Amino acid sequence: MSAPSTRPSYAAVLRTPHATRTFTAALVGRLSYGMVSLAVMLAVSRATGSYAVAGIVMALFGAASVFLSPLRAALVDRHGPRRALLPMAALYAGLLGTLAAATWRPGAPAPFLGTVAVAAGACTPPLGPTMRAVWGELVTDRRLLQRAYSLDGVAEELLFVSGPLLVGVVVGFAPPAAGVAVSALLVGVGTLAFVTSPAVKGVAVRASRVRTRTRTRTRIERGLVQPVVVAAGVGLALGAVDLLVPAFAEQRGHGDDTVAWIFAALSAGSAVGGLLYGVVEWRTGTRVRLPALTVGLGLALAVAGLAPGLATLTAAVVCAGFFVAPALTTAYLVADESAAPGARVQAGAWVNTAVNAGISTGSAAAGLLVGRLPLEAGFALAGGAALLAAAAVGLGTRYPRALPQEQEQEQEQEQKAETEAGAVEQAPERR
């Protein structure tokens, strides 16, 4: 499948056959992820009367979701989105429903809630990585694929802003557990609509059909190092900012409402940066742009620590936001270029895991350092994490630049040699 338009624009992306339906369905399911953290936190704290218990439950849920993401993505690559995502979504939605029922009234036992949370996190469907893999199948023009990935990244950013707002609306007239139930409903409906799309039906299942040579596999693994390291560095920086901004506001006598506006400004900057990034006709390769964008983020955050007041900090945070979505979009593009046949979901999942793990680690580290170091030093360290990641991957830009072409040539030879066997294996699936 490919885009029928010669003009690389966002409209051309959405005009691709089945793209709008498939993307919308994926966004409905992914809205669940924007809601679930706050909804579970509020529901568990209300049911147990303890924010400490709620924090532990959320940590367990997040750890299971993040660190098992590549394994779940491997199942999608091996068995296809329809066979893998539907059982995951059914289990995930069912377990969230169980958690909602258990927390609807006070008195739920903490060990039970923790067990259900871990099980739910382990079943989280990798809708984001799978949607990006579908984009790779729908759009064969690399310029148009850049726009598709930018659009995907900006939409995801907006989901994580609107998700908590939706939880706020729900808890205005219902118990917090209702937010968990709505999250379960969204992921179930969204995943079902997603996997029944003709675009998803056409995604080939190749990971179990093609035996990649050891030499090629090694190159692929090395090719994924760059985007994973950058994603981790961006995550570390953003995780630290999550605590540094409230500390900055509190130090100057501002309340939580002010903090919310600063984070909204960060998201807005990221959205605008992502949209602008997608329409630029870049002359440099993705592996060259990747460390450059990360440097921009690091410098902006380091400067933010020198802000004399809240208005200046907000402006600096907006500048930092301009680099967030472009850096992550480029990381996903590089991962897609490095992916083995039929392993696009896994490649994207590793980037996704890296950024989420980085956010968790950055938040934890900032929690330990806030109050022990000046805020200026905290922002400098947050920016330094991004700069260090950029320096690490910048040293390796010469080697991987030829990787996609070399990898493609070897993979084409392997696929030609196994075409007859692959056709025999796939025949029963067509029935």
Secondary structure, 3 states (H helix, E strand, C coil): CCCCCCCCCHHHHHHCCCHHHHHHHHHHHHHHHHHHHHHHHHHHHHHHCCHHHHHHHHHHHHHHHHHCHHHHHHHHHHHCHHHHHHHHHHHHHHHHHHHHHHHCCCCCCHHHHHHHHHHHHHCCCCHHHHHHHHHHHHCCCHHHHHHHHHHHHHHHHHHHHHHHHHHHHHHCCCCHHHHHHHHHHHHHHHHHHHHCCHHHHCCCCCCCCCCCCHHHHHHHHHHHHHHHHHHHHHHHHHHHHHHHHHHHHHHCCCCHHHHHHHHHHHHHHHHHHHHHHHHCCCCCCHHHHHHHHHHHHHHHHHHHCCCCCHHHHHHHHHHHHHHHHHHHHHHHHHHHHHCCCCCHHHHHHHHHHHHHHHHHHHHHHHHHHECCECHHHHHHHHHHHHHHHHHHHHCCCCCHHHHHHHHHHHHHHHHHHCHHHHHHHHHHHHC
